[in-house]
Amino acid sequence: MKRTILLLVLCVSTGLVTEAQISSPAISVGWGDFTNAVVNRQCLESAYYFSNGVMSNYVSTTSTGAWHAEISVKVWRLTVGAVGAWEHVNVTQQYSEGGAPAYVQVGNNYFTGMLSVQWNYWSLGLPYVHLYGRLAGGYYQENSKLIQGQNVNDPNGSTYMTGNFAYQVSPIGVFVGTKYGVYAEVGYGYLGIAAIGLRVGL
């Protein structure tokens, strides 16, 4: 009898703790400022590859910015989730081919998947305004395509693919809202130097 009562108490307690620990999921969609300091070196390496390793001069870079979507749940004081991002970057380089100037333009698509954790550290005295920080880590894949010029190393080769560790460190973020709201972050990584977005609780 004591064992039965103990099991009932344990089950009820576990259910209450679980309910208190984990909140309903939320979906976030946002856009981050051009991650130039993060991806520029990789883009230049792609252009270097297509020019057969010939030293070249940087001309220009254009980007869509990093678009991202995330699903997350709150576990105690932490918000954990999975975030995916996409960014397209065009890089134009000039190099010398047979003494004459030649150009290489490369389009780079970045696909990123990361696990993310956020923590609130200040509510500003208002229940609907929270300051938070974020850390995220995962993997990115870079798919590069030659748009202008010729791959001197392989005339038939116009694509290049690579990947490595992806990350985001955002020490300052602000969320305004309750179940529905907007957010803005400042940090460094594959989600952008500065990011804004919408968050909807399910």
C-alpha positions as CSV (number, residue, x, y, z in Angstrom):
1,M,0.0,0.0,0.0
2,K,2.8,2.4,0.9
3,R,4.5,1.5,-2.3
4,T,1.4,2.3,-4.3
5,I,0.9,5.6,-2.6
6,L,4.6,6.5,-3.2
7,L,4.3,5.7,-6.9
8,L,1.2,7.8,-7.2
9,V,2.9,10.7,-5.5
10,L,5.9,10.3,-7.7
11,C,3.9,10.2,-10.9
12,V,1.9,13.3,-9.9
13,S,5.0,15.2,-8.8
14,T,6.8,14.3,-12.1
15,G,3.9,15.5,-14.1
16,L,3.7,18.8,-12.2
17,V,7.5,19.4,-12.5
18,T,7.4,18.5,-16.2
19,E,4.6,20.9,-16.8
20,A,6.4,23.7,-14.9
21,Q,9.7,23.0,-16.7
22,I,8.7,23.0,-20.3
23,S,6.5,25.6,-22.0
24,S,4.6,25.4,-25.3
25,P,6.8,25.8,-28.4
26,A,7.3,29.0,-30.3
27,I,8.2,29.7,-33.9
28,S,10.5,32.6,-34.9
29,V,11.2,34.1,-38.3
30,G,13.8,36.8,-38.8
31,W,16.5,38.4,-40.9
32,G,20.2,39.2,-40.0
33,D,22.5,41.9,-41.3
34,F,25.2,40.8,-43.8
35,T,27.6,38.5,-42.0
36,N,30.6,40.0,-43.9
37,A,33.2,39.3,-41.2
38,V,32.1,35.7,-41.0
39,V,31.6,34.5,-44.5
40,N,33.7,36.9,-46.5
41,R,36.9,34.8,-46.1
42,Q,35.1,31.7,-47.3
43,C,33.6,33.5,-50.3
44,L,37.1,34.8,-51.3
45,E,38.4,31.2,-51.0
46,S,35.8,30.1,-53.5
47,A,36.8,32.9,-55.9
48,Y,40.4,31.9,-55.4
49,Y,39.5,28.3,-56.3
50,F,37.7,29.3,-59.5
51,S,40.7,31.5,-60.6
52,N,43.0,28.5,-60.2
53,G,44.7,30.0,-57.2
54,V,45.8,33.2,-59.0
55,M,46.1,36.1,-56.5
56,S,43.2,38.4,-57.2
57,N,41.9,41.9,-56.2
58,Y,38.6,42.2,-54.4
59,V,36.0,44.1,-56.3
60,S,32.6,43.9,-54.7
61,T,30.3,41.8,-52.5
62,T,26.5,41.8,-52.3
63,S,24.3,39.7,-50.0
64,T,20.7,38.9,-49.2
65,G,21.4,38.9,-45.5
66,A,20.8,35.8,-43.3
67,W,17.1,34.7,-43.3
68,H,16.4,32.4,-40.4
69,A,13.6,30.3,-38.8
70,E,13.6,28.7,-35.4
71,I,11.4,26.5,-33.3
72,S,12.0,26.6,-29.5
73,V,10.7,25.7,-26.1
74,K,11.3,27.2,-22.7
75,V,12.9,24.8,-20.2
76,W,13.1,26.3,-16.8
77,R,14.9,29.6,-17.3
78,L,16.4,28.6,-20.7
79,T,14.9,28.7,-24.1
80,V,16.3,25.9,-26.3
81,G,15.6,25.4,-30.0
82,A,16.8,24.5,-33.4
83,V,17.4,27.3,-36.0
84,G,18.0,27.1,-39.7
85,A,19.3,29.9,-41.9
86,W,20.0,30.7,-45.6
87,E,22.1,33.5,-47.1
88,H,23.2,34.2,-50.7
89,V,26.4,36.1,-51.3
90,N,27.9,37.3,-54.6
91,V,31.6,38.0,-54.8
92,T,33.4,39.6,-57.7
93,Q,37.2,39.4,-58.0
94,Q,39.7,40.6,-60.6
95,Y,42.8,38.7,-61.5
96,S,45.4,38.7,-64.3
97,E,45.1,36.1,-67.1
98,G,47.9,36.2,-69.6
99,G,48.7,39.8,-68.7
100,A,45.1,41.0,-69.2
101,P,42.6,41.7,-66.5
102,A,39.9,39.0,-66.0
103,Y,36.9,38.8,-63.6
104,V,35.5,36.0,-61.6
105,Q,32.0,36.4,-60.1
106,V,30.9,33.6,-57.7
107,G,27.4,33.1,-56.1
108,N,27.6,31.5,-52.7
109,N,24.6,29.9,-50.9
110,Y,25.0,29.3,-47.2
111,F,22.7,26.7,-45.5
112,T,23.1,26.6,-41.8
113,G,21.6,24.4,-39.0
114,M,22.3,25.0,-35.4
115,L,21.1,24.2,-31.9
116,S,20.4,27.4,-29.8
117,V,20.1,28.3,-26.2
118,Q,18.8,31.6,-24.8
119,W,18.6,33.0,-21.3
120,N,16.8,36.0,-20.0
121,Y,18.8,38.2,-17.7
122,W,16.8,41.3,-17.2
123,S,13.1,42.2,-17.5
124,L,13.4,46.0,-17.2
125,G,10.6,45.9,-14.7
126,L,8.1,45.2,-17.4
127,P,6.5,41.7,-17.9
128,Y,6.6,42.1,-21.7
129,V,10.1,43.4,-22.2
130,H,13.1,41.0,-21.7
131,L,16.8,41.3,-22.3
132,Y,18.5,38.0,-23.2
133,G,21.6,36.4,-24.6
134,R,22.1,33.6,-27.2
135,L,24.6,30.9,-28.0
136,A,24.2,28.6,-30.9
137,G,26.4,26.0,-32.7
138,G,26.0,23.6,-35.6
139,Y,27.0,23.1,-39.2
140,Y,27.0,25.2,-42.4
141,Q,27.2,24.1,-46.0
142,E,28.5,26.5,-48.6
143,N,27.4,25.8,-52.2
144,S,29.3,28.0,-54.7
145,K,28.6,28.5,-58.4
146,L,30.7,30.3,-61.0
147,I,28.5,33.1,-62.5
148,Q,31.0,35.0,-64.5
149,G,34.4,33.9,-65.8
150,Q,36.0,30.5,-66.4
151,N,37.5,28.0,-64.0
152,V,41.0,27.9,-65.3
153,N,41.8,24.7,-63.4
154,D,38.8,22.9,-64.9
155,P,36.9,24.6,-67.8
156,N,33.9,22.3,-67.1
157,G,33.9,22.9,-63.4
158,S,31.5,25.6,-62.2
159,T,30.5,24.5,-58.7
160,Y,32.3,24.1,-55.4
161,M,31.0,22.8,-52.1
162,T,32.4,22.9,-48.6
163,G,31.1,23.0,-45.0
164,N,32.3,23.5,-41.4
165,F,31.3,24.5,-37.9
166,A,28.6,27.3,-37.7
167,Y,28.1,29.5,-34.6
168,Q,26.3,32.5,-33.3
169,V,27.2,34.5,-30.2
170,S,24.6,37.3,-29.3
171,P,25.2,38.8,-25.9
172,I,22.5,41.4,-26.3
173,G,18.9,40.6,-27.4
174,V,15.6,42.2,-26.6
175,F,12.1,40.6,-26.9
176,V,9.0,42.7,-26.6
177,G,5.7,40.9,-26.3
178,T,4.1,37.9,-24.5
179,K,2.8,35.0,-26.6
180,Y,3.4,37.1,-29.7
181,G,6.2,39.6,-30.1
182,V,9.2,41.0,-31.9
183,Y,12.9,40.7,-31.1
184,A,16.3,42.2,-32.0
185,E,19.8,40.9,-31.4
186,V,23.3,42.1,-31.7
187,G,26.1,39.6,-32.0
188,Y,28.5,37.7,-34.3
189,G,28.0,34.6,-36.4
190,Y,26.0,33.0,-39.1
191,L,22.7,34.7,-38.2
192,G,24.2,38.2,-38.7
193,I,25.8,41.0,-36.8
194,A,22.4,42.5,-36.1
195,A,19.1,40.5,-36.4
196,I,15.4,41.3,-36.1
197,G,12.3,39.1,-36.3
198,L,8.9,37.9,-35.1
199,R,8.1,35.2,-32.5
200,V,4.8,33.4,-32.3
201,G,3.8,31.1,-29.4
202,L,1.9,27.9,-30.4
